[in-house]
Amino acid sequence: MPNGTLAAYLDFAPREESFRDVALAGLTRHRKAIPCRFLYDAPGSALFERICELPEYYVTRAETALLAERAGEIAARIGPRARLIEFGSGASTKVRLLLEALDKPSSYVPIDISGGMLHPAASAIAADFPALEVIAVCADYMDPSRLPTLVAATRDRRVGFFPGSTIGNLTPDEAVRFLRGCRTLLGPGGAMIVGADLKKDPRALHAAYNDAAGVTAQFTLNLLARMNRELSADFNLKRFAHEAVYNEGAGRVEIYIRSLMDQLVTISGRRVAFVADERMHIEYSYKFTIDEFRRLAARAGFKPLDCWTDSEDRFSVHYLVA
Ligand SMILES: C[S@@+](CC[C@H](N)C(=O)[O-])C[C@H]1O[C@@H](n2cnc3c(N)ncnc32)[C@H](O)[C@@H]1O
């Protein structure tokens, strides 16, 4: 029985070798790239929390206001005794709004690749919701079919929660593959609540990813600092710059690290050359219209039922059934 402590902490975190292998493969290809999941080590997760408070970064405020306003309606859609499975739970802040509104939720399963953030956040939820079974899973959620079987092992209705427009970090094909995996994990009768950022004035998007205080730049460049810490790399952070541009045709913000000069860097004993102005791709953040998102969900076999937006139409939350 739940007693205010974590029912389980399952550690399936990718090991250091996998970061080294992925980083070296990404740095030695023709167009350099490192997947955005590596942004979230402990300092990266803390910087992301600071981004959420920035005046220009409307995403977190808009989604939180929307969830606070609609939690009752969403909870009514979900019904009683559900298991809530959150993909990329981070600080587990927004989910509190749902947990408070839900009718006797049976369990909460936060999944995050960053154990440093996951463990305290999940423990705090267990302490604040003593009737709830909390099973924390430190893992890469990209292939939901490979998550530990305990995630899906329940007779209760399984409902996925994917806030933060994290879905926008995936290309449309990856997003469809991911959602298909979720549909299998959630089973018949399952549902998914997904936060998706909306297309808007490119100036607002540019400001959100290029804040005046430079916290987003610090967050991006922390990836180089992380390689220095974990992979014996010797990146000089002053010789690289964060770059975020909105590609209107593709409907996405593209985030790169740009080399400010010709330079050689050593990573895990391997030398990697950068030429001046060369860009290393780090992250996409796709923006959607409501219809675009609903079509994407339908491609993954979900039926889009409800869509809520905030009072300024900046952000959308979708309720999809499997
Ligand atoms: C954009 S943050 C969103 C956090 C929170 N859900 C919110 O809405 O504010 C993305 C979260 O997903 C986690 N994450 C990113 N890629 C992941 C992956 N492939 N597998 C598991 N967690 C991942 C990060 O550690 C981070 O906590």
Ligand as a Chemical Component Dictionary entry (heavy atoms), coordinates in Angstrom:
data_LIG
# 
_chem_comp.id                   LIG 
_chem_comp.type                 NON-POLYMER 
_chem_comp.pdbx_formal_charge   0 
_chem_comp.three_letter_code    LIG 
# 
loop_
_chem_comp_atom.comp_id 
_chem_comp_atom.atom_id 
_chem_comp_atom.alt_atom_id 
_chem_comp_atom.type_symbol 
_chem_comp_atom.charge 
_chem_comp_atom.model_Cartn_x 
_chem_comp_atom.model_Cartn_y 
_chem_comp_atom.model_Cartn_z 
_chem_comp_atom.pdbx_ordinal 
LIG C1  C1  C 0  11.187 20.060 -22.013 1  
LIG S1  S1  S 1  11.449 19.220 -20.481 2  
LIG C2  C2  C 0  9.768  19.133 -19.907 3  
LIG C3  C3  C 0  9.661  18.892 -18.432 4  
LIG C4  C4  C 0  8.246  18.910 -17.865 5  
LIG N1  N1  N 0  7.465  17.748 -18.325 6  
LIG C5  C5  C 0  7.530  20.173 -18.236 7  
LIG O1  O1  O 0  6.569  20.118 -18.981 8  
LIG O2  O2  O -1 7.934  21.244 -17.768 9  
LIG C6  C6  C 0  11.789 17.626 -21.064 10 
LIG C7  C7  C 0  12.012 16.577 -19.987 11 
LIG O3  O3  O 0  12.104 15.329 -20.660 12 
LIG C8  C8  C 0  13.272 14.624 -20.264 13 
LIG N2  N2  N 0  13.712 13.904 -21.472 14 
LIG C9  C9  C 0  14.139 14.429 -22.654 15 
LIG N3  N3  N 0  14.377 13.460 -23.539 16 
LIG C10 C10 C 0  14.098 12.279 -22.909 17 
LIG C11 C11 C 0  14.136 10.910 -23.306 18 
LIG N4  N4  N 0  14.499 10.552 -24.546 19 
LIG N5  N5  N 0  13.762 9.976  -22.411 20 
LIG C12 C12 C 0  13.371 10.317 -21.146 21 
LIG N6  N6  N 0  13.310 11.605 -20.716 22 
LIG C13 C13 C 0  13.670 12.570 -21.578 23 
LIG C14 C14 C 0  14.244 15.677 -19.785 24 
LIG O4  O4  O 0  15.144 15.157 -18.815 25 
LIG C15 C15 C 0  13.309 16.741 -19.203 26 
LIG O5  O5  O 0  13.052 16.538 -17.837 27 
# 
loop_
_chem_comp_bond.comp_id 
_chem_comp_bond.atom_id_1 
_chem_comp_bond.atom_id_2 
_chem_comp_bond.value_order 
_chem_comp_bond.pdbx_ordinal 
LIG C1  S1  SING 1  
LIG S1  C2  SING 2  
LIG S1  C6  SING 3  
LIG C2  C3  SING 4  
LIG C3  C4  SING 5  
LIG C4  N1  SING 6  
LIG C4  C5  SING 7  
LIG C5  O1  DOUB 8  
LIG C5  O2  SING 9  
LIG C6  C7  SING 10 
LIG C7  O3  SING 11 
LIG C7  C15 SING 12 
LIG O3  C8  SING 13 
LIG C8  N2  SING 14 
LIG C8  C14 SING 15 
LIG N2  C9  SING 16 
LIG N2  C13 SING 17 
LIG C9  N3  DOUB 18 
LIG N3  C10 SING 19 
LIG C10 C11 SING 20 
LIG C10 C13 DOUB 21 
LIG C11 N4  SING 22 
LIG C11 N5  DOUB 23 
LIG N5  C12 SING 24 
LIG C12 N6  DOUB 25 
LIG N6  C13 SING 26 
LIG C14 O4  SING 27 
LIG C14 C15 SING 28 
LIG C15 O5  SING 29 
# 
